[in-house]
Each structure stands twice: as C-alpha cells, then as structure tokens.
C-alpha cells in the first residue's frame, strides 16, 4: 500500500478520529474512544500504514502525549500559531478550540471568505 501524504487526527472529548489523505482526497475515517486512547490503541488503528505528515487538532490536551509518543516527530498541531488562511480577531486566541479553527479554515478553503 503506498504511503499517504497526510495522517489527519482530531482528538475530541468523545472520539478521536483518524484518516489518511492526499491533498485532493480524504480516505475513510476511523473512530476511537478518546477516554481509552493509548499508544497501543493508536498503533493498532494505524495498522502499519505509512504517511509523510501528521496534522492533529486536539481539544483534550492530556491525550496529546499519546500522539507524541506514538507518532514520528514533527506533528503539525492546529492552533492559533499555525497559518490557516483565517484571521483570528478574538481577545484570547488560545482559548479557541483547535476543532473550530480547523472548521473555519476548511470553510474558507472550500467556499472562500
């Protein structure tokens, strides 16, 4: 199986979603219960697949260490410090959830601003 360009991970309160993608195509999404997310669980879900880049959005900071232990270095964490093509005019940008920032960036990319 050829390497995917991206491994996409969304760590939310109930489920962690993972998908492999290229720039033009999104693969099937798998869901793992976030409360039981572990390095073993994540390795099993990745099933030995190869990928070049990891992009992660997390609203559960205590699970970020699982990703950092399991995945290669260089994870791109979605947050207010990443150029997303969306301006953030908010008094405390760090308080905006990574999932909301990713949604805003996708909306602009797909539909313009």
Helices and strands as residue ranges (DSSP letters): E 4-11, E 15-21, E 30-33, G 34-36, H 39-46, E 51-58, G 61-63, H 64-70, E 76-77, G 93-95, H 98-111
